[in-house]
Amino acid sequence: MLSRNLRSYDLTNSHRIIAMPFRPVQSEKLASAVVRQIEELILRGILRPGERLPAERELSERLGVSRPSLREAVADMQARGLLTSRAGAGIFVTEALGSAFSDTLVQLFSRHDEAVFDYLDFRRDMEGLAAERAAIHGTETDLKVIDALFAQMEAAHGKRNPAEEARLDADFHLAIIEASHNVIMLHMMRSMYQLLREGVFYNRSVMFKQRTTREALLDQHRAVNDALQARDPAGARAAVEAHLDYVEAALSADRKAERDEDIARQRYERVRTRG
């Protein structure tokens, strides 16, 4: 009797339907797949703020989707502020993605030396970490990019082109940040470098006009590159920190020289008028 009851219980429970959170599988809309791909390119820094997308026909062919699907994707990203259209020019990644600071705050930074030196302190910490991560996580191609940029810096140095050296300096440091493979750090530091390119903190070209400073900066970038190519995390971090310590000391000396010259001019004016 007990055996018969157990078999009856097992039979009853074997047909019990247990509620599970399964849902019907739905194929992804083509427009959504396009959105996801473009978003990833922006997030990873491959598509940059202000960069123009290929023309509609070319882009639809590259993505393998119809032009109506592409238009739907672009409209969605425009509505969310990731893309913007310019009459007669095309579709661009929104420029605003390149700045983390309001215009008012940028103006405030530009008026106070405190912001300049805090900026350098922040860069030292972040870029030291980025260099350490790049030595560990950077791919072989990442390291080739960094090495190629350093070679271009050497070439510009030989031509005595301060503006070109200053531009390559920024590109070199950003390549290290990109090689760290941390998208938060990438977008934050890209915003910081945009301010530097715009001369908000100081004029980098002035530093590259002085022969002894140019030689020192090139040697420091060489040390950073060598440590990265050797995949030496501690060495890469130390080289970046030493480089930014040098920049801070050079900038501090330059600011002091400006103040001293201003005082000297005031004294001269006083003596001249008394004579």
Steps between C-alpha positions, in 0.01 A plus 500: 500500500784740593683420178184562294447838672860610431468410133178700483671801666798484263276479195296800613809718573679404182233691303503807720584818300746725681488872409836613353597848364541396136385736228463453125825567313472803272742589224670838552388781275766600250480862614572394860803301387630807314446720807688256720797484262534878464458549877784253563727683257430830681539343844836344412628826355527372142239749380600832655305818581459712188586211265289460189326171422527360145227601254171315534547275197856403599412441866194287418716285271771461764246399762303280261166660584240688300508879491161526679640287787808723513286815503297359789818431697645845430173670598502313831857607576431859399202509737730386782769755417771260381490609136425832337435604140654800324322635195683399186783339699364173638462322833758556775573368848382775734778741600357526852620146570854635499451732797420413860507863615264792455627816330467688829723250680754504217526879530548467874782249448676735259508786752667321794844341530365268769300319231813460284701319765203294619453400136861377483461310828188333366672409174796353689272267697276400209767468233732309731221248552421497127864428411510217753181353355622547142815301573282216629183516291613673181496285188797470266322741265449751784874498565573541127279812494687648798838416345398653165391822670831522684683456168297791362594706807868433429452609138322822604774564755760479224305754294477737799125530461363596847133497394530154348689369804228637731225332293684167494563529875124499560444216251774293665349534847147429374623186324627374835162569657326319213734203551389476864161375372287682755223696327422722801863609526514547123209744475592689816862551393402586142298789645802608702724496193250700299534779757878473474489525119287812533762659725270521803776403744823607327657531156686177436662633184702745711664210685601336171669820377778476762782274382597352837136440592429337162793261547388409852139442391607274213722295735208466744263380228765255385521358853121459511495328161790270587330385821172435317668306218675290768162449672641637825196631698696653788755654265232646276317656793821642648603647161163674453508638854857627457401667171205684655710599803739662254216679318366633831843621611565666163162670503548618858840648411348671195221654709753622757712655225192683369423637846862607554504676162177682583650625827818603319297700246319681781832589661640620169195717438537653845869577444437636149225737610705628795794579274 
